[in-house]
Amino acid sequence: MISLQHVWKSFDGRQVLRDMSIDVERGESVVIVGGSGTGKSVTLKHIIGLLRPDKGRVVIDGVDIGSMKEVQLNQFRRRFGMAFQEGALFDSMSVFENIAFPLRRHTKMSEAEIRARVEECLEEVHLHGVEKKRPSELSGGMRRRVGFARAISLKPEILLFDEPTTGLDPVISDVIAELITEMDQKLGTTTVTITHDMKVAFKIADRVAMLFNGQIVEQGSPEEFQRSTNPIVRQFIEGRADGPLTDVD
């Protein structure tokens, strides 16, 4: 469903992705982990076409999106749902208006249909009675769930999660991980998540991939990943200061 093939990307002379390749099968949940500044968010932006590679190809369901014109790409992006860090909600809008926003922008649904779809999306993320509230009135975990509801509003085939548990306590992080797993199974989406939270990664992933120095250096099932003897993986899992992760400039 998703194929990044020998992708290179640099910014102002700094190489972020170096011949980076990864495939994600239809219906699979892949979690990409790695240190700060290793290119995880850059990878997500390539998948959704917000960035184009300097070299290499990004192929989504057989289509090379790098060859698309912007108008085509905007239409193609309706197949994606993206949940950003901390929800990235519009503070001036109610919860209802936040979730209705993409429906109003990208569909010809009636107001009655929009209201029904918003209620359906909130049901999917187990939120009730918050439609009239503003994001500032919600807890961090609730804001994430509203962001998830907005991400699934257009019934996407692909879901992208950018650090879905950043800033949340361990209990709420586990609730969010459970919800992501439930959504994957119920909606049948292909899912790519980036996170620093290894407990969450192991809970939601069919496959975990480690991004280091602009490349995928290890990947496997959560069980295989935890058994890895790769020193980069071991240092990241164990959270040690000494090792190859801290030796890189």
C-alpha positions in Angstrom: 0.0 0.0 0.0 2.9 2.4 0.9 6.4 2.1 -0.6 9.2 4.5 -0.1 12.0 3.6 -2.5 15.5 4.9 -2.0 14.3 8.3 -0.8 16.9 11.1 -0.2 15.9 14.4 1.4 18.0 17.3 2.7 17.3 20.7 4.1 19.8 23.6 3.8 22.6 21.1 3.1 21.7 18.8 6.0 20.9 15.3 4.8 17.9 13.9 6.7 16.9 10.8 4.7 19.6 8.8 3.0 18.6 6.1 0.6 15.7 5.3 2.9 13.3 2.5 1.9 10.3 0.9 3.6 7.2 -0.9 2.5 3.9 -1.1 4.3 1.4 -3.8 3.3 -2.3 -3.1 3.0 -4.0 -3.3 6.4 -0.7 -3.4 8.3 0.2 -1.2 11.3 3.8 -0.1 11.1 5.4 2.1 13.8 8.6 4.0 13.0 10.7 4.8 16.0 14.0 6.8 16.3 15.6 9.7 18.1 14.6 13.3 17.7 15.7 14.8 14.4 16.2 11.5 12.7 13.5 12.1 10.0 10.4 10.4 11.3 8.1 13.4 10.7 9.9 14.0 7.3 9.0 10.4 6.4 5.3 11.0 7.2 5.3 14.2 5.2 6.7 12.3 2.2 4.0 9.6 2.5 1.2 12.2 2.4 2.9 14.2 -0.3 3.6 17.4 1.7 7.3 16.9 0.8 8.8 15.5 -2.4 12.0 13.5 -2.3 15.3 14.9 -3.8 15.8 11.4 -5.2 13.8 8.2 -5.0 10.1 7.4 -5.2 7.0 7.4 -3.0 4.4 5.0 -4.3 1.0 4.8 -2.7 -1.3 1.9 -3.9 0.7 1.6 -7.1 0.7 5.4 -7.8 4.0 7.4 -7.8 2.8 10.5 -6.1 5.9 12.4 -6.9 4.7 12.7 -10.5 1.4 14.1 -9.5 0.4 17.8 -10.0 -0.7 19.6 -6.9 -4.4 19.5 -7.9 -4.3 15.7 -8.3 -2.4 15.3 -5.1 -4.9 17.3 -3.1 -7.6 15.0 -4.4 -5.5 11.9 -3.7 -4.9 13.0 -0.1 -8.6 12.3 0.7 -7.5 8.7 1.0 -5.4 9.7 4.1 -6.3 10.6 7.6 -3.6 12.3 9.7 -3.7 12.9 13.4 -1.1 15.4 14.4 0.8 15.9 17.7 -1.5 17.1 20.5 -4.5 17.0 18.1 -3.7 20.3 16.2 -7.3 21.4 16.5 -8.7 24.8 15.7 -9.0 26.5 19.0 -11.7 28.9 17.8 -14.0 26.1 16.7 -16.1 23.7 18.8 -15.4 20.0 18.7 -18.3 19.5 16.3 -17.0 22.2 13.9 -13.4 20.7 14.1 -14.7 17.3 12.9 -17.1 18.8 10.4 -14.4 21.0 8.8 -13.1 18.4 6.4 -16.6 17.1 5.6 -17.7 20.6 4.6 -14.5 21.3 2.7 -14.3 18.0 0.7 -17.8 16.7 0.4 -21.3 17.8 -0.7 -22.9 16.3 2.4 -26.0 18.0 3.8 -25.9 19.4 7.3 -28.0 16.5 8.6 -25.5 14.0 7.0 -22.5 16.0 8.5 -24.1 15.9 11.9 -24.7 12.2 11.7 -21.1 11.6 10.5 -19.6 13.7 13.3 -21.6 11.7 15.9 -20.4 8.5 14.3 -16.8 9.6 14.5 -17.1 10.6 18.1 -18.7 7.2 18.8 -15.7 5.5 17.2 -13.3 7.3 19.7 -15.6 6.9 22.7 -16.4 10.6 23.3 -19.9 11.7 24.2 -21.4 15.1 25.0 -18.4 17.2 24.0 -19.7 18.5 20.6 -20.2 22.1 21.9 -16.9 22.3 23.9 -13.8 24.1 22.7 -10.5 22.2 22.6 -9.2 24.4 25.5 -12.0 22.9 27.7 -10.7 19.3 27.1 -8.0 17.2 28.6 -4.9 16.3 26.6 -6.2 12.7 26.0 -9.6 14.0 24.9 -8.1 16.4 22.4 -6.1 13.5 20.9 -9.3 11.6 20.5 -11.1 14.5 18.8 -8.1 14.7 16.5 -8.6 11.0 15.7 -12.3 11.6 15.0 -11.4 14.3 12.6 -8.8 12.1 10.9 -11.3 9.3 10.2 -14.2 11.6 9.1 -13.6 11.1 5.4 -13.3 7.3 5.9 -9.6 7.1 4.9 -7.8 4.0 3.7 -4.5 5.2 5.3 -4.1 6.6 8.8 -1.0 8.5 9.9 -0.3 9.2 13.6 2.4 11.7 14.5 3.5 11.2 18.1 0.0 10.4 19.4 0.9 10.1 23.0 3.4 13.0 23.5 2.8 14.8 26.8 0.3 12.3 28.1 0.7 10.3 31.3 1.3 6.5 31.1 -2.3 5.6 31.8 -3.8 7.9 29.2 -1.1 6.9 26.7 -2.2 3.3 27.2 -5.8 4.3 26.6 -4.8 6.0 23.3 -2.8 3.0 22.3 -5.8 0.8 22.9 -8.0 3.1 20.8 -5.5 3.1 17.9 -5.5 -0.7 17.9 -9.3 -0.8 18.0 -9.6 1.7 15.2 -7.1 -0.2 13.0 -9.1 -3.4 13.5 -12.5 -1.9 13.1 -11.8 0.4 10.1 -9.3 -1.9 8.3 -6.9 0.9 7.6 -3.3 0.8 6.7 -1.6 2.7 9.5 1.8 4.4 10.0 2.7 5.8 13.4 5.8 7.6 14.6 6.5 7.7 18.3 9.2 7.7 21.0 7.0 5.7 23.3 8.2 2.1 23.0 5.4 0.7 25.2 2.9 2.2 22.8 4.9 1.1 19.7 4.9 -2.5 20.9 1.2 -2.4 21.7 -0.1 -1.0 18.4 2.4 -2.3 15.8 2.3 -5.3 13.5 5.9 -4.2 12.7 8.3 -1.8 14.3 11.0 -0.1 12.2 14.0 1.8 13.5 15.1 5.0 11.7 18.7 6.0 12.3 21.0 8.3 10.3 18.4 8.6 7.6 17.8 4.9 7.0 15.8 2.0 8.3 18.4 0.0 10.2 16.1 -2.7 11.8 12.5 -3.8 11.5 10.4 -6.7 12.6 7.5 -7.7 14.7 7.4 -6.3 18.3 8.7 -9.6 19.6 11.5 -9.7 17.1 12.4 -6.0 17.7 12.6 -6.6 21.5 15.0 -9.5 20.9 17.2 -7.5 18.5 20.9 -7.5 19.2 21.5 -4.4 17.1 23.3 -1.9 19.4 21.3 1.0 18.0 18.0 -0.8 18.8 19.2 -1.9 22.2 20.3 1.6 23.2 16.9 3.1 22.2 14.8 0.4 23.9 16.9 0.6 27.1 17.1 4.4 27.0 20.9 4.5 27.7 23.0 7.6 27.2 26.0 5.6 25.9 26.0 4.0 22.4 25.8 4.7 18.7 22.7 6.9 19.0 24.7 9.5 20.9 27.9 9.1 18.9 26.3 10.6 15.7 26.8 14.3 15.1 
